[in-house]
Amino acid sequence: MKTGLILVGGGLANSLIAHRILIERPDFPLLVVERGASLGGNHTWSFHDSDLTDGQRRWMEPLIASHWSSHELRFPRRRRTIDDGYNSVSSERLHDVVAPALGDRMRLETDVAEVNPDGIELANGERIEARAVIDGRGDPGGSHLDVAFQKVLGIFARLAEPHGLSGPILMDATVEQVDGYRFVYTLPFSDTEVLIEDTYYSDEPDLDHHRLRKDIEDYAKKQGWIIAAVTGEEKGVLPITLGGDIDAFWAEGSAGVARSGMRGAFFHPTTGYSLPEAVRLADKIAGISDLEGASLFELTHRRSKEMWRRTGYYRLLNRMLFRAAEPEQRYRIFERFYGLSEGLIRRFYAGRLHWIDKVRILTGKPPVPVHRALQCLSENRRPKKTLSSSSRGAM
């Protein structure tokens, strides 16, 4: 068997690549191979209106499960509502939109044993050849990126009475600060349906499922919410990059194979947001008339390295967060940041900071000791801890 393009892994990035190609070329010969029972797994990905262009928003529209016109942030000394629209894509919606368009160009519950630039070998020994292959199977492991972690446990809850929220709470850091910077993230899907996630910017990837579940239930009680039923759960760990060697990262793994998503380090270094970069990469790939293995590898390799160079400032901020601030005081960095202008905050999320924005973020009374901040200027790499799983693609 031979096809035009094989997308190994049916997560967000590869599903968006397939979706974008099929919008332009509905009959394009491609194949998505996913080890799970559905595309997208069990995740919720979110993004800000300002993260995407109008054109990108149009082709993403069918995938958006929820939209809000503003979002709220809560800290001990600051409470703020930001008028920047916020959107969520559920794994269910992703599957419901992309899977029918793929039809028989999709293999679920299928394990891949080997990936090459011109094809793949399945665990059952079957060989499938292609003109191009993109590997999007999540974190590749290895020790070449120095990371800390954003770890999450969330429950989908149906409440006995309306919650009273007008929009999402992206960060409620008024909660007890333990295990690094802790906040609760809440998405209200209806008057009585919410996703409540307990989130930690932590030095360690381990999740104490029992404790976090109880903490979420306690948080709901403090908000005056009575949980009538828990309808679902999601959990995982996202990398927060502090430094590393992007060349060595790409040198490890299947030589000459194009990558997408976490596999290619296409995520926001500080927030863990992956959807905007996945959209941009899908746009770029769909615009190539002749999809061929070597050119796709060159494209994804180059874009990943360019993104790495472009986001060095974010890694500096991450090192200040994790190495200069005491764990229980990390919230103060975010509390100060969210006092800045809405325009700067939007550009921060979108990865489009101006030089004056970078100066503004670092000026004024620092929330960390100056001598410790200065020690963070160098991007010396430390050994990487292994990710235990991959969580929601965005906050």
N, C-alpha and C positions, 0 to 999 in steps of 0.2 A: 504494500500500500504506500502511496505517495501523495502528499498534499502540498499546498503552498506555504502555509505557516502553521507551526505547532506552538501553542501557548501552554507551557507546562505549569500547572497550578491554576485553579479557578478562583483565586482571591480577587480583591478589589482591582488591583492594577491590571491584571490580564483580562478580567471581565470587561473593564472599561476599554481596553485596547480592542477587544473583539466587538464590543458595542459600537465603538466609533468607526471601525473599518466597515462594518455591515451597514451603517447608515449611508455611507458613500458607495459601497459595492456589496449589495445584498447577497450576491452569488459567489463572493470570494471564497476560494478553497482554503479554509482554515480548520483547525481542530483544537479544542480546549480539552485538556486531560486533567482531571481533578480527583484526588484520592477520597474526598468526602462525598456525602450523599447529595449535596447541592452546591451551587456556586456561592461563594462568599462566607461559608461557614456560619458562625453565630456571632455577628459583630454589628456595631452601629458606628458609622463614619459620619463625621460632621465637618462643616466648613462655613466660613463667613461669606456673605455676599461679595465683599471686596476682594476675596481670594481669587475669583474667576473673572474672565472677561465676559461681555454680553454674549458673544458667540459661544463660548464654552458653557455658559449657563443654559443656553437654548437646547443644546444637545444633551445636557445632563438633566433637564427638567423632568422627563419621565421617570427618572430614578429617585427623585426626591420624595421621601415619605412624609416629611414634616418641615414646615417653614415658620419662623417667628421673626417679627420685625425688630426686636431688640433683645438684649440679654443683660443679666444682672451679675454683679460681683460684690461679695461681702467679705470684709476684713474687720478685725477688732476696732480699727480707727478709721475705716473708710467703707462707705457703701455707695455703689454707683450703678446706674443704668446706662448702657451704651447703645445708641441707635444705629447699630450695624446689624443687618439681617443675618440670621443664623439658620442653617439647614442641616437636616440629617437624612442619611441614606441607610436603610436597614438591609441586612443581608437577604431578608425575605423579598423585599422589593427588587433588589439587584437580580436575584434569581428569576423572579416572575417576569422581568422585562427582558433580560438577556437570553435566558434559556430557550424561550420559544423562537427567537430569531436564529439561534444556533441550530435548533432541530437536531438532526443526526450528526452534526459537526461538534459533538460534545460527548465525552466519555466520563461518567461519574464512577466513583468507587473503583478507581483504577490506579494502581501504584506504578510509578516509574522507577526503573532500576538504574538507567544510565541516560545521560543527556549529551548530545554532540551537536555541533553546528549544523549538521545536515540530517538530523533525525533523533529518535529516542528508542530505547529498548524498554519494554514493559516488564514488570516483575514475572509475568508468565512466559517471557522469552520472545514475545512478538516484537518485531522491528517495524517501526513506522518512519518512513523517510519524508523529508520536506526540503523546500528551498531555503527555509529559515526556521529557527527555533528561538523562543524567548522563555527564559527560566524565571518564573515568578513565585517560587515556593517558599517565600518568607526568609527569615534570618538564616544565613548560610553557616553560622557558627564561626569558629576560628578565633584568633586572638589579636587581630590587627586593628580593631577599633577599641578605644578606651571609652567605656560607657558607664553611666549610672542608669537608674531605672525609674520609669513611671509605671507603677503597678496599680491595677484596678480590680475591684469586685463590684458588680452592679446587679441590682434586681429590677425586673419589670413588675410593678405593683399596681393592683387595682384598689383604690381607696374607697372607704365606706361613704365618704362625703367629699365634695369638691375641695381641691387643695388651695385655691385662691391665688395661684401664680398667674401672671400675665405673660410670662416667657421663661426661658431657661435661666437657671442659676449656673453659670459656668464655673465659678469658684465660690464656695462658702468656706472661708478659712477661719470662721469664728469657732470652729470645732477644736477640740484638744489637739495640740501639736505633738504627735508621736511618730517615730520612725521616719524622721525627715520632715519635709513640707507636706502637710496633709490638708486636703479640702474635699468637700462633697460637691458633686456635679449632678444636677437634676434637669431632666428634660420632661416637660409636661406635654403628653401627646393628646390628651383630652382633659376635661374638667376633673376626671377621677383616675386617669391612667398616667403613670409616671415611670421614668427610669431614674433610679437613684444609685449613684456610683460613689463608693468610697475610694479616694485616689491618693497616692503617695508618691512624692519625688524622693526616692530612697536610694541608699547606697547598696542595698541588697535586693535581689529579685524575688525572694521567698514571699509567698502569700499565705497568711494564716486565715484560711477560709472561714472557720468557725467564728473567730473573733471579729472579722470584718463583717460577716453577716449579722452578728449581734449589734455591732456598731451602727450599721445601716438602720436596723429596726429601732434602736435607741434614738437615732437622729430623726426618724419619721415621727416618733412620739413627741419629741421636743418641738417639732413644727406643728403639732396638733393634728397630725394625720393618723388615721386608723387604717392599717393595711387589712383589707378584706380578703385579698388573695395575692399570692406571688405567682405570676404567669410565666416567668422566665428568668434566666440568669445569664450574665456574661462575665468573663474574667480574663485577665492576661497581663502581659508585661511589655512595655514599649521601651526601646533604647533612648537614652538622652546622651548624645555624643559629647565627650569632653576633648577628644583628640584622636590621634591614630595615624595610620599609614594607608591612605586610600589606594596607592599603587599595589601594596602587598595584599590588601583586601580583594582587589580584582584579580590578582595573580593566582589566588587560591580558588580551587573549584574547576569546573569544566572550561577548558581553554577555548576561547573564540566564540563562546555562547553569549548572546545578548541577554540582558537581565532587566527586570522591572521590579517595582515596589521595594520592599525591604531587602530583597536579594541584591539590588543594585544601590542600596543606601539612598533611595529616593524618599526621604522624609524630612520634615522640619526638625532641626537639631534640638530645639528647646521644647516645643509643644508636642512633638511626636506626630503632628498632623501629616498624613500621607496622601489624602485625597487630592489636594490641589496639584501636587507634583504628578500624581497618577493621571490626572486630567490633561496636564500639559504634555506628558509623554505620549498619551494616546492620540492627542491632536497631531503631534509631530509624526508619529508612525503612520497614521491614517493618511497623511499628506504625501507619503512616498509612493510613487507610481509602481516601482519595481522593488518589492520586498524580497531581499536576498540576505543570506546569513551574514556574510562578511560586513556588508554595509550597516545592517542592524546592530551588529556587535560594536562597530566603530561609533555609531550614533549613541547607543546607550552608555558605552564606556566613556566617551567624551563628555556627555551631559552629566554623568555622575561626578566626574572629576571637576568639571566646571562648577557644579553645585557645591562641591566640597570647598573649593577655593572661595566661592562667593559667600559661604556661610561661616567663615572663620570667626567672625565677630560673635556669632551666636554661641559657638563653642567656648569662646572666652567668657561670655556671660554664664554659661553652664559651669565652667570651672570655678568662677566666683561663687556661684550658688552652692556647689557641693564641697568646695575646698576652703573657701574663705569664711563662709557663714557657719555658725553652730547649727546643727540640725533643727533644734527647736526654734531658732530665730530665722530660718529661711523664708518664712512667710512675709517677713518685713521687706524683702526685696520685691516681691510681687505687689505688696501693699503700696510701696512707693511707686512702682512702675505704673500701676493703674490710676495714679494721680496725674499722669501725663495726658497730652492732647489725644482726642479720638483719632485724628488723622495719623499720628505717630503709631498708635496702637494697631490701627488697621494695617499700616505698612509693615509693622513688626510681624503680624500673623502671616501676611502675604509674602514675606521674605523680600521686601522691596524697600528696605530702610535707606534714607538719604544719609549723607555723611553728617549733616547737622543733627539728624535723629540720633546717630550713634554718640555724638558728643553730648547731646541732651540727656541721654539715658545714664551716662557716667558722671555727669556734673552734679554739683550740690553736695549735701551732706551724705556720705556713703553709708548704706545700711550694714556694711561689713568693715572690719578693721583694715586700714589702709595697707599696712605692711603685709597682711595676708592676701589682700587683693593683688598687690604687686607680684607676689609669688605665683600668681595664676597667669601671668602674661605669656609664659613659655608653654607651648603645647607639647610638653614631654609626655610620652605615652606610658601608661601603667597597664599591667595585665588586665585583660578583659574578663569579667565574669560572664558565664553563659546565660543566655536568655532561656527561661523555662517555657515560654510560650509567647505568642503574639496576640495583643489585645486590640481594642477598638482602634481604628486608624486615625482617630483624632479625638481631641478633647471635645 
